[in-house]
Amino acid sequence: MQFSDARSRVAVVTGGSAGLGRAITRELAARGWDVAVLARGNDGAAAALEDVEAAGRRGLAVLADVSVNDEVESAAERIEQALGPIELWVNNAMTGVFGEFLETDPEDFDRATRVVYLGFVNGTRAALKRMVPRDHGHVIQVGSALGHRGIPLQAAYCAAKHAIKGFTESVLTELLHNGSRVKLSEVDMPALNTIQFNWVRNALPHHPQPVPPIYQPEVGARAVAHVAEHPRRRTWVGEMTVATIIGNRLSTRVADWYLARTGYSGQQAPDKREAQIGVNLYEPVPGDQGAHGIFDDRARRTSPQTWAITHRTAAWAAAGAALAAAAVGGSTALRSRR
């Protein structure tokens, strides 16, 4: 394999072996990053490494459970020894439990919280321990619309994503207070077609699904890669993420009522009768699962809102042209009435 001679930029993606993390790994490699993948499953991690090398970049697959701080710290040390200083760390690893809170086993709830929330804490700690002394680097937290608005049947996940938001804001203010040039960003995702919904712990009568509209994971991956190269503290991905966050700010009571009525049916897909491939809550599911889940038939490949935030100059130009055209049209209409 011949690797590019371009300046080495080292990125780490937790949960990079499948789903959104796999899509992020591919997107970063395609943009010239060397990528280290943290995951628990050897099959997926090895396949993700092949993706990175196929793009002509250096890669490294490291097996680690992000809920265990010592494993994350050891992984970071190994990555810097093998690839060089970490410039970008993307916290993405997650797992989940679908079911009502009182029907969720306390151990399962605790495990999901440790992976989704403490996994981000451990990853952020490992990254900042290296970046802050160098006064250089960038940590991206893969957040969610559900970190702003909780929904039924996913209490552990929603709570963890809310916690990530508060944690990130707290650490960001500390970096700012200390005058650090290290960047810290949160990129909040919409519903994505990932393998997550085929290996969560599921107590629902039907196959779990992301709340429509559903987007392909590449939509989220492009947003993360854009923020990596054009740092912004907060980015919302997808029209529904924007609507969810703003709608909840305007009226939480309306959101409560709406989700109580639609949140159960909206997270189940009776037409999907495929058996789930396993439960990855405590142990990795064998095999290379790739980036996509089983909802290719209804997932959107693009998002106008996400295109606009990743092409701001063109979006503003288009908006200006539209306003100018509207002004000319209005002026013409007024003259014709005289």
C-alpha atoms as one frame of an Amber mdcrd trajectory, in Angstrom:
protein
   0.000   0.000   0.000   1.357   3.435  -1.015   0.429   6.133   1.465  -0.039
   9.811   0.688   2.868  12.175   1.334   0.496  14.844   2.629   1.038  16.191
   6.155  -0.023  13.603   8.675  -3.140  14.487  10.631  -4.083  11.868  13.201
  -7.716  11.319  14.174  -9.307   8.915  16.629 -12.887   7.675  16.237 -14.451
   5.762  19.113 -17.042   3.249  18.021 -15.454   3.549  14.585 -16.072  -0.038
  13.517 -19.770   0.257  12.626 -22.661   2.616  12.021 -22.022   6.345  12.108
 -18.515   5.782  13.465 -17.641   3.658  10.445 -18.978   6.345   8.111 -16.951
   8.996   9.981 -13.824   6.845   9.714 -14.253   6.517   5.959 -15.002  10.214
   5.479 -11.993  11.379   7.469  -9.673   8.979   5.636 -11.037  10.183   2.306
 -10.167  13.749   3.373  -6.590  12.881   4.180  -6.658  11.980   7.860  -4.801
   9.043   9.373  -7.433   7.325  11.511  -7.255   5.161  14.608 -10.416   3.200
  15.375 -11.421   2.300  18.924 -13.910  -0.555  19.164 -14.586  -3.737  21.111
 -15.078  -6.087  18.160 -12.051  -7.293  16.227 -13.926  -8.041  12.977 -15.381
  -4.570  12.528 -12.239  -2.805  13.712 -10.088  -4.761  11.258 -12.485  -3.973
   8.402 -12.477  -0.269   9.322  -8.686  -0.330   9.239  -8.868  -1.767   5.719
 -11.129   1.148   4.734  -8.562   3.649   5.999  -5.680   1.964   4.204  -7.735
   1.664   0.998  -8.000   5.468   1.078  -4.203   5.678   1.142  -3.932   6.679
   4.776  -2.315   5.149   7.838  -4.654   3.473  10.270  -4.709   1.598  13.538
  -7.360  -0.640  15.094  -7.348  -0.680  18.889  -9.666  -2.894  20.912 -10.974
  -1.037  23.950 -14.129  -0.623  26.011 -14.650   3.144  26.252 -16.492   2.774
  29.563 -13.187   1.731  31.174 -10.887   4.713  31.600  -7.664   2.685  31.806
  -8.417   1.019  28.475  -9.042   4.354  26.775  -5.872   5.843  28.245  -3.810
   2.865  27.095  -5.367   3.109  23.634  -4.450   6.794  23.357  -0.864   6.059
  24.370  -0.592   3.276  21.795  -2.053   5.490  19.051   0.433   8.296  19.646
   3.323   5.845  19.658   2.192   4.311  16.363   0.770   7.269  14.422   1.959
  10.428  16.149   0.258  13.237  18.079  -3.534  13.036  18.082  -4.971  16.127
  16.441  -8.646  15.103  16.388 -10.625  12.896  18.761 -14.220  12.008  17.852
 -16.297  10.574  20.700 -18.990   8.496  19.030 -19.263   5.064  20.710 -22.726
   4.165  21.943 -25.068   1.360  22.841 -28.716   1.329  23.806 -31.750  -0.189
  25.496 -35.248   0.124  24.009 -38.144  -0.202  26.439 -40.004   1.614  29.178
 -37.893   2.778  32.091 -39.590   0.569  34.708 -39.173  -2.468  32.450 -35.454
  -1.837  31.924 -33.078  -3.942  33.973 -31.022  -1.650  36.263 -27.778  -3.304
  35.133 -28.672  -2.674  31.480 -29.497   0.960  32.227 -26.203   1.374  34.062
 -24.222  -0.250  31.247 -25.779   1.976  28.570 -25.052   5.049  30.688 -21.446
   4.050  31.219 -20.798   3.508  27.519 -22.702   6.491  26.131 -21.854   9.051
  28.822 -18.706   7.908  30.628 -17.267   6.715  27.321 -17.313  10.345  26.182
 -15.867  11.512  29.494 -13.019   9.001  29.266 -12.319   9.833  25.635 -12.321
  13.572  26.328  -9.960  13.095  29.258  -7.494  11.013  27.230  -7.556  13.522
  24.374  -7.212  16.678  26.472  -4.392  15.223  28.568  -2.389  15.200  25.356
  -3.791  18.219  23.535  -3.804  20.807  26.328  -0.028  20.674  26.984   0.542
  21.069  23.225  -2.106  23.832  23.076  -3.423  22.215  19.922  -6.144  19.728
  19.026  -9.854  19.284  18.627 -12.402  17.043  20.381 -15.765  16.448  18.711
 -18.666  15.029  20.700 -21.252  13.240  18.566 -24.412  14.440  20.227 -28.056
  14.021  19.348 -31.321  15.865  19.080 -32.250  13.567  21.976 -29.659  15.384
  24.085 -32.008  18.376  23.963 -35.357  16.571  24.067 -36.003  13.228  25.744
 -38.363  10.728  24.119 -40.104   7.636  25.468 -38.516   4.166  25.390 -34.905
   5.447  25.412 -34.452   6.911  28.887 -30.849   5.734  29.317 -29.705   7.045
  25.945 -31.531  10.369  26.246 -30.218  10.945  29.763 -26.647  10.166  28.698
 -26.843  12.518  25.712 -28.199  15.275  27.953 -25.294  14.628  30.332 -22.805
  14.862  27.463 -24.168  18.277  26.561 -23.733  19.606  30.105 -20.317  17.997
  30.469 -19.117  19.487  27.178 -20.318  22.974  28.064 -18.555  22.763  31.424
 -15.226  21.621  29.988 -15.452  24.169  27.159 -15.735  27.044  29.637 -12.677
  25.729  31.485 -10.666  25.697  28.237 -11.805  29.239  27.472 -10.961  30.416
  30.994  -7.440  29.041  30.648  -6.935  30.602  27.230  -6.443  27.216  25.589
  -6.457  26.965  21.809  -7.769  23.394  21.970 -11.176  23.185  20.289 -14.231
  21.396  21.698 -17.317  20.878  19.532 -20.660  19.118  19.698 -22.383  17.863
  16.550 -25.986  16.855  17.224 -27.381  14.124  14.986 -30.833  13.297  13.646
 -32.209   9.778  13.220 -29.686   7.745  11.236 -29.872   4.412   9.443 -27.207
   2.558  11.399 -26.739  -0.962  12.714 -27.610   0.345  16.194 -31.239  -0.640
  15.715 -30.346  -4.217  14.882 -28.283  -4.935  17.991 -29.740  -2.874  20.851
 -31.366  -4.547  23.835 -34.983  -4.480  22.687 -38.073  -4.953  24.851 -40.522
  -3.621  22.229 -43.064  -5.837  20.448 -41.706  -4.807  17.023 -38.328  -4.094
  15.485 -36.931  -0.784  16.792 -36.355   2.018  14.345 -35.029   5.596  14.408
 -37.772   8.213  14.544 -38.440   9.326  10.940 -37.272  11.137   8.925 -34.223
   8.881   8.713 -30.920   9.898   7.146 -28.045   7.782   5.918 -25.017   7.834
   8.256 -22.924   9.543   5.581 -24.981  12.714   6.132 -23.777  12.824   9.740
 -20.238  11.797   8.800 -19.879  14.663   6.341 -21.016  17.103   9.032 -18.474
  15.770  11.533 -15.648  15.933   8.982 -16.630  19.484   8.070 -16.549  20.563
  11.719 -13.158  18.860  12.076 -11.792  21.079   9.321 -13.876  24.191  10.120
 -14.299  24.105  13.921 -17.597  25.322  15.351 -18.715  24.815  18.920 -22.239
  23.664  18.123 -23.721  22.158  14.969 -27.191  20.742  14.409 -27.505  18.169
  11.639 -30.731  17.721   9.688 -33.997  19.572   9.472 -35.680  17.478  12.155
 -32.875  18.113  14.648 -33.390  21.848  14.219 -37.173  21.476  14.514 -36.891
  19.253  17.598 -34.539  21.543  19.493 -36.319  24.781  18.644 -39.770  23.254
  19.106 -38.849  22.004  22.559 -37.552  25.434  23.516 -40.776  27.066  22.413
 -43.125  24.685  24.196 -42.062  21.691  26.240 -45.692  20.919  27.106 -46.616
  20.541  23.451 -43.541  18.358  22.904 -44.491  16.216  25.924 -48.004  15.697
  24.576 -46.858  14.999  21.014 -44.188  12.462  22.005 -46.511  10.702  24.444
 -48.892  10.145  21.516 -46.410   9.329  18.750 -43.161   8.264  20.426 -44.100
   4.599  20.829 -45.291   3.884  17.294 -42.639   6.134  15.752 -39.832   3.987
  17.158 -41.142   0.657  15.917 -41.195  -0.873  12.442 -43.772  -3.682  12.233
 -42.861  -4.257   8.571 -39.260  -5.150   9.466 -39.334  -8.809  10.437 -35.622
  -9.495  10.231 -34.246 -11.045  13.395 -31.855  -8.842  15.329 -28.245  -9.920
  14.915 -27.506  -9.992  18.628 -27.130  -7.605  21.566 -23.927  -5.589  21.784
 -24.661  -4.075  25.186 -22.019  -6.083  27.051 -20.134  -7.923  24.322 -19.406
  -7.049  20.673 -21.478  -8.753  17.993 -19.186 -10.790  15.705 -18.686  -9.843
  12.088 -18.205  -6.695  10.075 -21.534  -4.835  10.195 -20.529  -1.816   8.108
 -22.132   1.610   8.344 -25.746   1.069   7.254 -28.655  -0.515   9.080 -31.769
  -2.080   7.558 -33.570   1.141   6.644 -31.963   1.883   3.280 -35.443   1.808
   1.759 -36.506   4.915   3.692 -33.292   6.761   4.528 -32.426  10.089   2.939
 -28.988  10.506   1.391 -28.912  14.288   1.654 -30.140  17.085   3.903 -30.644
  20.623   2.553 -30.006  22.029   6.033 -26.741  20.103   6.390 -25.647  21.115
   2.896 -26.265  24.740   3.861 -24.171  24.608   7.040 -21.293  22.901   5.226
 -21.474  25.284   2.235 -22.155  28.560   4.011 -20.768  30.858   1.335 -22.838
  29.250  -1.409 -25.908  29.095   0.841 -25.681  32.801   1.682 -25.135  33.625
  -1.981 -28.194  31.585  -2.959 -30.257  33.232  -0.236 -29.116  36.663  -1.368
 -29.946  35.883  -4.976 -33.384  34.629  -3.958 -34.056  37.800  -1.963 -32.861
  39.965  -4.833 -35.078  38.093  -7.267 -38.024  38.454  -4.901 -37.352  42.190
  -4.574 -37.146  42.637  -8.355 -40.319  40.602  -8.817 -42.124  42.646  -6.192
 -40.992  45.896  -7.737 -42.094  44.759 -11.182 -45.471  43.725  -9.846 -45.971
  47.120  -8.174 -45.080  48.990 -11.375 -47.483  46.860 -13.395 -50.348  47.834
 -11.080 -49.828  51.583 -11.567
